[in-house]
């Protein structure tokens, strides 16, 4: 069977983090989970070639503060991608729904507005067991997954001619 992509231009990013700069924003709320996400993210970035000096970690109170802080970080023009990590567990009120929705919308809007990848690594689970499984137990580590996606997106944007912060820094 012939390859359906034969002759088609395909753009995809590789998993080389060398030279890229990352901001990781992590919620302190539910830190027993978010610390595991952070560990997975940093370990993945380092394994993919990022230097420790090219990774900045900012701890914020909760998921609500992630978009606000991401906005400030993106204003600096110092980062090629922003990774937002948090953990929200459903409770008996609508608070979970409000925070999860606003965090997701806020981070998404920033990615669209700035043209810099903003990755959503906020767990939204029904209970603690699900959170633990997504923070390195049964279902892998969402922090690691999001960090890998951040590296790939940085490279995709570069291949597309992204006006990333690193290319602006190099031109100065």
Buried (B, 14 or more C-beta within 10 A) or exposed (E): EEEEEEEEEEEEBEEBBEEBBBBBBBBEBBBEBBBBBBBBBBBBBBEBBBEEEBBBBBBBEBBBBBBEBBBEBBEEBBBBBBBBBBBBBBEEEEEBEEBBEBBBEBBEBBBEEBEBBBBBBBBBBEEEEBBBBBBBEEEEBBBBBBBBBBBBBBBBBBEEEBEBBBEEEEEE
